[in-house]
Amino acid sequence: MSSKPRQPPNKLFYRIGEVSRLTGLEPYVLRYWETEFPQLKPEKGLSRQRVYKKEDIDRIIHIKQMLYSEGYTIAGARKKLSSKAGQDLDSIIDSAKKELREILDILK
């Protein structure tokens, strides 16, 4: 399989075979990563098949880059993804606080 990810077609949902072709990863690797990365939880359709969204594919490509190119271990990549999510939340909260202070200043 190709090691370079391809640009996904503009679709809402992707099956595991499509994601495998797009990312260059075997389906068993994708299923394994679901057990290792809480951030990677594709939905399951009525047929119980995994259904990935574009965000899931982006996350998979990011995980692949960390593991295969940047030399992270699975535990290290999991930790980095968790801390990044926490940082994103912190920046959202900080931004909201700043906006609320500005509104309060206007109301005074």
C-alpha positions, 0 to 999 in steps of 0.5 A: 500500500502507498505510504503517502496519504491521498486527498479524500474525495468530498464525501460525508462518510467513508468505509474502512476500506476507503480509509485504508486506501486513502491513508495507506494503512491496513484495516487491522491497523485502523481497528487497532488504533481505535483501541489505543487512541480514545480520540479515534472512534468512528461511528458504526452504521446500521450494518455495524460497519465502521463509518469514518468522517473527514475529521477521523481521516485527518486524525488518522493521518496525524497519528500516522505521521507522529508514529511513522515519521516523527518517531513517537511511541503509541503512548507518546502519540496518545499523550500528545493528542490528549494534551493538544485537545486540552490546549485547544479547550484552554484556548477556547476558554481563554478566548471566551473569558476575554470576550466576556471581559470586553462585554462587561467593560462595555456594559459598565 
